[in-house]
Amino acid sequence: MIARIFATASSELHIARRNRWVLIAVLLMVVFSVVLSAAGSAPTGALGADRLSVVVASLTSLSVYLVPLVALLMSFDAVAGEVERGTLPLLLTYPVARWEVLAGKLVAHTAILVVAIAAGYGAAAVLTMFADSAATSGLASLWRLTWTSVLLGATFLGIGYALSSLARRVSGAAGLAIGLWLGLVVLYDLGLLAAVVADNGGGFTTKVFPLALLANPADAFRLFNLTASQAAQAAAGVGGAAYAVPLWQSLLSVAVWPLISLGLAAMAFRRVEP
């Protein structure tokens, strides 16, 4: 079983390297992280937090947008691409279970995400600590952001596999992936903020709003990191509601969402006809 999973993962890594996904993911994370590390630590004096913790707060906002996008771009053709190329029937003739195929793809794509995240956050941390040696006190926040970013990426990898299985065509899967990214990461928060303003402190704000934040993996990720971070007060908008949701609830959402998305992906892939 392990050998079959890693054989699939090795094949996916070769494909990703050939398609430059490894290079693209690493460059995106490094460039944006370095820019934020240079510009995002200005308010440290006013907040009373160390420089790295404030940079972590900025990186959290970056990760909410960038990590899901990179994950969806890597996964949207994981099944649809195999169907269009005609390689899925051949793959399924081998003595390999469908869940093992998905597991192999997940291992490969997660490994790429780990490399990209480590490179981006590592570059930001090095630059920040070079400018301020006292910033090492924020390393715990950086580590927390790193492993939660991996979980967020795994969530959207699973969602991408599910969309790819349902669409069965690369063009359709790409459209669904971009639409879902816009919906969950961009429009969802705008809708919540509009509803909170219209509610004016009513039942939606006090009861429905926290649950709606936990129901979105991107918001749960942001809430957990901002609540646990010393620089949470630097957040605005939906992120400013970090203290309204208990830490354990946002952590539970962050931990459970990868399992839910991968379960949905397995169910969708099971229905794909070779």
C-alpha positions as CSV (number, residue, x, y, z in Angstrom):
1,M,0.0,0.0,0.0
2,I,2.7,2.5,1.0
3,A,4.7,1.6,-2.1
4,R,1.8,2.3,-4.4
5,I,1.0,5.6,-2.7
6,F,4.6,6.8,-3.0
7,A,4.8,5.6,-6.6
8,T,1.8,7.8,-7.5
9,A,3.3,10.6,-5.5
10,S,6.6,10.3,-7.4
11,S,4.8,10.4,-10.7
12,E,2.9,13.5,-9.6
13,L,6.0,15.3,-8.4
14,H,7.6,14.7,-11.9
15,I,4.5,16.2,-13.5
16,A,4.5,19.2,-11.2
17,R,8.2,19.8,-11.8
18,R,7.7,19.5,-15.6
19,N,4.8,22.0,-15.4
20,R,6.9,24.4,-13.2
21,W,4.4,24.2,-10.3
22,V,7.1,23.7,-7.8
23,L,9.0,26.8,-9.0
24,I,5.8,28.9,-9.3
25,A,4.6,28.0,-5.8
26,V,8.0,28.7,-4.2
27,L,8.4,32.0,-6.0
28,L,4.9,33.2,-5.2
29,M,5.4,32.5,-1.5
30,V,8.9,33.9,-1.2
31,V,8.2,37.2,-3.1
32,F,5.0,38.0,-1.3
33,S,6.4,37.0,2.1
34,V,9.5,39.1,1.7
35,V,7.5,42.1,0.6
36,L,5.2,41.8,3.6
37,S,8.2,41.3,6.0
38,A,9.6,44.6,4.7
39,A,6.4,46.6,4.9
40,G,4.3,44.8,7.5
41,S,6.3,45.5,10.7
42,A,5.8,49.3,10.9
43,P,3.2,49.3,13.7
44,T,5.2,47.2,16.2
45,G,5.9,50.1,18.6
46,A,2.2,51.1,18.8
47,L,1.1,47.5,19.3
48,G,3.7,46.5,21.9
49,A,4.4,43.2,20.0
50,D,7.7,42.0,18.6
51,R,8.4,42.6,15.0
52,L,8.1,38.9,13.9
53,S,4.7,38.5,15.5
54,V,3.4,41.5,13.5
55,V,4.9,40.1,10.4
56,V,3.1,36.8,11.1
57,A,-0.2,38.7,11.3
58,S,0.5,40.1,7.9
59,L,1.5,36.7,6.6
60,T,-1.7,35.3,7.9
61,S,-3.7,37.7,5.7
62,L,-1.5,36.7,2.7
63,S,-1.9,33.0,3.3
64,V,-5.7,33.2,3.4
65,Y,-5.6,34.3,-0.2
66,L,-2.4,32.7,-1.6
67,V,-2.3,29.2,-0.1
68,P,-5.8,28.2,-1.2
69,L,-5.2,29.6,-4.7
70,V,-1.9,27.7,-5.1
71,A,-3.6,24.5,-3.8
72,L,-6.5,24.8,-6.2
73,L,-4.2,25.6,-9.1
74,M,-2.3,22.4,-8.4
75,S,-5.3,20.1,-7.9
76,F,-8.0,21.2,-10.3
77,D,-6.8,18.9,-13.1
78,A,-5.7,16.0,-10.8
79,V,-8.6,13.9,-12.0
80,A,-10.0,15.8,-15.0
81,G,-6.6,15.9,-16.6
82,E,-6.2,12.1,-16.3
83,V,-9.6,11.7,-17.9
84,E,-8.9,14.0,-20.8
85,R,-5.5,12.5,-21.4
86,G,-6.9,9.0,-21.3
87,T,-4.5,7.9,-18.6
88,L,-7.1,7.3,-15.9
89,P,-8.4,3.9,-17.4
90,L,-4.8,2.7,-17.7
91,L,-4.0,3.8,-14.1
92,L,-7.0,2.0,-12.7
93,T,-6.1,-1.2,-14.4
94,Y,-3.1,-1.5,-12.0
95,P,-3.7,-3.1,-8.6
96,V,-4.2,0.2,-6.9
97,A,-7.2,1.4,-5.0
98,R,-8.8,4.8,-5.9
99,W,-8.1,6.2,-2.4
100,E,-4.4,5.2,-2.9
101,V,-4.4,7.3,-6.1
102,L,-5.8,10.3,-4.3
103,A,-3.4,9.7,-1.3
104,G,-0.4,9.7,-3.7
105,K,-1.5,13.0,-5.3
106,L,-2.1,14.5,-1.9
107,V,1.4,13.5,-0.7
108,A,3.0,15.1,-3.7
109,H,1.0,18.3,-3.7
110,T,1.3,18.7,0.0
111,A,5.1,18.3,-0.3
112,I,5.2,21.1,-2.8
113,L,3.1,23.3,-0.5
114,V,5.4,22.5,2.4
115,V,8.5,23.5,0.4
116,A,6.8,26.7,-0.8
117,I,5.5,27.7,2.6
118,A,8.8,26.9,4.4
119,A,10.7,28.9,1.8
120,G,8.4,31.9,2.0
121,Y,7.9,32.1,5.7
122,G,11.6,31.2,6.3
123,A,12.8,34.1,4.1
124,A,10.5,36.5,5.9
125,A,11.7,35.3,9.3
126,V,15.3,35.6,8.3
127,L,14.9,39.1,7.1
128,T,12.9,40.2,10.1
129,M,15.4,38.7,12.6
130,F,18.3,40.2,10.7
131,A,16.7,43.6,11.2
132,D,15.7,43.0,14.9
133,S,17.4,40.3,16.9
134,A,14.6,40.5,19.5
135,A,12.1,39.2,16.9
136,T,13.0,35.6,17.8
137,S,10.3,35.7,20.5
138,G,7.8,35.5,17.6
139,L,9.1,32.1,16.3
140,A,6.2,30.3,18.1
141,S,3.7,32.3,16.1
142,L,5.6,31.6,12.9
143,W,5.6,27.9,13.6
144,R,1.8,27.9,14.3
145,L,1.2,29.8,11.1
146,T,3.3,27.3,9.2
147,W,1.5,24.1,10.2
148,T,-1.9,25.7,10.0
149,S,-1.1,26.9,6.5
150,V,-0.3,23.3,5.5
151,L,-3.7,22.2,6.9
152,L,-5.4,25.0,5.0
153,G,-3.6,23.9,1.8
154,A,-4.6,20.3,2.3
155,T,-8.2,21.4,2.7
156,F,-8.2,23.2,-0.6
157,L,-6.3,20.3,-2.3
158,G,-9.1,18.0,-1.3
159,I,-11.7,20.5,-2.6
160,G,-9.8,20.8,-5.8
161,Y,-9.8,17.0,-6.2
162,A,-13.5,16.9,-5.6
163,L,-14.2,19.6,-8.2
164,S,-11.9,17.9,-10.7
165,S,-13.8,14.6,-10.2
166,L,-17.1,16.3,-10.7
167,A,-16.2,18.4,-13.7
168,R,-14.2,15.6,-15.5
169,R,-13.0,18.3,-18.0
170,V,-10.0,20.5,-17.3
171,S,-11.7,23.7,-18.5
172,G,-14.7,23.0,-16.3
173,A,-12.6,22.1,-13.3
174,A,-10.6,25.3,-13.7
175,G,-13.7,27.5,-13.8
176,L,-15.1,25.8,-10.7
177,A,-11.9,26.2,-8.8
178,I,-11.5,29.9,-9.5
179,G,-15.2,30.4,-8.8
180,L,-14.9,28.6,-5.5
181,W,-11.8,30.5,-4.5
182,L,-13.5,33.8,-5.2
183,G,-16.6,32.7,-3.3
184,L,-14.9,31.4,-0.2
185,V,-11.9,33.6,0.1
186,V,-13.2,37.0,-1.3
187,L,-17.0,37.2,-1.6
188,Y,-17.8,35.2,1.6
189,D,-16.3,37.8,3.9
190,L,-17.8,40.7,2.0
191,G,-21.2,39.1,2.4
192,L,-20.7,38.6,6.1
193,L,-19.5,42.1,6.7
194,A,-22.5,43.5,4.8
195,A,-24.8,41.3,6.9
196,V,-23.2,42.4,10.1
197,V,-23.6,46.1,9.2
198,A,-27.2,45.6,8.2
199,D,-27.9,43.6,11.4
200,N,-26.6,46.4,13.6
201,G,-25.7,44.2,16.6
202,G,-28.7,41.9,16.4
203,G,-29.1,38.1,16.4
204,F,-27.1,37.5,13.3
205,T,-24.0,39.3,14.7
206,T,-24.1,37.5,18.1
207,K,-25.2,34.0,17.1
208,V,-24.9,33.3,13.3
209,F,-21.8,35.3,12.5
210,P,-19.3,33.3,14.6
211,L,-20.7,30.0,13.2
212,A,-20.5,31.4,9.7
213,L,-16.8,32.2,10.3
214,L,-16.1,28.7,11.5
215,A,-17.9,27.2,8.6
216,N,-15.3,28.7,6.2
217,P,-11.9,27.0,6.4
218,A,-10.1,30.2,5.3
219,D,-11.8,32.3,8.0
220,A,-11.2,29.6,10.7
221,F,-7.5,29.6,9.8
222,R,-7.3,33.3,10.1
223,L,-9.2,33.4,13.3
224,F,-7.1,30.8,15.0
225,N,-3.8,32.5,14.1
226,L,-4.9,36.0,14.9
227,T,-6.4,34.9,18.3
228,A,-3.3,33.1,19.3
229,S,-1.0,35.8,18.0
230,Q,0.3,38.7,20.1
231,A,-0.5,41.0,17.1
232,A,-4.2,40.0,16.7
233,Q,-5.2,43.6,17.4
234,A,-3.6,44.6,14.1
235,A,-6.3,42.8,12.1
236,A,-9.3,44.6,10.6
237,G,-12.6,43.6,9.1
238,V,-13.6,39.9,9.7
239,G,-10.2,39.3,11.2
240,G,-11.1,41.8,13.9
241,A,-13.6,39.4,15.2
242,A,-10.9,37.0,16.3
243,Y,-11.6,37.3,20.0
244,A,-15.3,36.7,19.5
245,V,-14.7,33.0,18.7
246,P,-13.0,30.7,21.3
247,L,-9.6,29.5,20.3
248,W,-10.5,25.8,20.6
249,Q,-13.4,26.2,18.1
250,S,-11.3,27.8,15.4
251,L,-8.6,25.1,16.0
252,L,-11.2,22.4,15.7
253,S,-12.4,23.8,12.4
254,V,-8.9,24.1,11.0
255,A,-8.1,20.4,12.0
256,V,-11.4,19.0,10.8
257,W,-11.8,20.7,7.4
258,P,-8.9,18.7,5.7
259,L,-10.7,15.5,6.7
260,I,-14.0,16.7,5.3
261,S,-12.6,17.9,2.0
262,L,-10.6,14.7,1.4
263,G,-13.7,12.7,2.3
264,L,-15.7,14.6,-0.3
265,A,-12.9,14.1,-2.8
266,A,-12.9,10.4,-2.2
267,M,-16.7,10.2,-2.7
268,A,-16.5,12.2,-5.9
269,F,-13.6,10.2,-7.3
270,R,-15.4,7.0,-6.6
271,R,-18.2,8.0,-9.0
272,V,-15.8,8.8,-11.9
273,E,-16.1,6.3,-14.7
274,P,-12.7,5.5,-16.3
